[in-house]
């Protein structure tokens, strides 16, 4: 554990007295651990590194206007400096998604002279902190709950396209909703009566098949028809012949 410096409490009180607005200082000596406070650090720089790498015997929190709080701690191994960093709000209405897109205000190292330190904090920390806090609180007011994706709507008709073990992609004829058949024809699916299935010719290649399936999905979902994509169950028996590459060998039903 880093030995506590005897002047931290006095420094924090002096710093609070010199910051713009009304600030109060709350000094605390740790009997167990420092993390309940430091978990709220709004810093991605060396202040976060210090509390992560060192066991600190004490710290202080300055409480200021408009919900602002500043964390003050030693800066091991620099006996003539302290660190000051913003703390994020710990209110119940603040949730992780509210921090999305908010720039970290982060903290700084300051000299152990309260007057000089206050000038550094007022110039380099408080403007960024105030802006970040304002944005965060606006986010909390505008979107109190996480923007979870809605569940898909229920549909009466569903087309399930299956990728078979022989590379063919399609669906048995009887499983294809009647309103989906013309869309399949329009995007290159062909009906094979001896297999009783709509199949996409392998001659299109993987890229061509992917583009056609994507177009089918877009058009059918716009009509309110759901589309599923699945792999066929593995089989040890001989499979059906693959879909022929030429349209001349197909027939429409």
Residue, then its C-alpha position, 0 to 999 in steps of 0.5 A: x500500500x502506498x503510504x498516505x500523504x499527510x497533506x491530501x486533506x488540506x490540499x483538497x479543502x484548499x482546492x475546493x475553496x479556490x474553484x469557481x462556484x461553491x465546492x465542498x471537500x469530503x476526505x476519506x481514509x480507506x479501511x478496506x478498498x478504494x474501488x467503490x469510489x474509483x469505479x465511478x472515475x470518468x477518466x481514460x488516462x493516467x488517473x485511471x491507471x493510478x487507481x488501477x495499479x496502486x493501492x491508495x490509502x485515502x482520497x477526497x471527493x469535491x462536490x460542486x455545482x450542477x452535480x459535479x464531483x471531482x476525485x482527488x488522490x495522491x500521484x505515486x511516485x510524485x510527492x509534489x503532485x496530486x491527480x484530479x479527475x471527474x466522477x460520473x454521476x451515480x444516480x439511478x437514472x444514469x445507465x450505460x447506454x447514456x454514456x454512448x457518444x459522450x467524450x470522456x472528460x478525463x483528469x489531470x495531474x496538478x501541483x501540490x499548491x491549491x491555487x495553481x492546481x485550481x487554475x489548472x482544473x478550472x481551465x483544463x478539466x471543468x469545461x470538458x466535464x461540464x460539457x460531458x455532464x450536460x450531454x450525459x444528462x440530456x441522453x438520460x432525459x431523451x432515452x431513459x431506457x436502452x434502445x433495444x431492438x424490437x421483436x419482429x412482427x408476427x407473420x402469417x406466411x413464412x418461406x424457409x430456404x434450405x441449403x442442401x448438402x449438395x450445394x443446392x439452395x431452395x425449398x420444397x414446392x408445397x412449403x412455398x407460400x403462393x404469394x412468394x412463387x412469382x418473386x422466386x421465379x423473378x430472381x432466378x429460382x427454377x421449379x424442378x418437378x422431379x424434385x418437387x422443389x424450387x431451386x437456385x441454379x449453382x451456375x450463379x456461383x456463391x456471389x450470384x446466389x447471395x445477391x438473389x437471395x438478398x433481393x428475395x428477402x427484401x421483396x418478400x419481407x416488404x410483402x409481409x412474408x417471413x424468410x428463414x435460411x437453414x441448412x439441411x440435416x446431415x444425411x449418410x444416404x445418397x443425395x438428390x442430384x444438384x440443381x442443373x445449371x441451365x434454365x432449359x432443363x427446368x419447367x414451371x408448374 
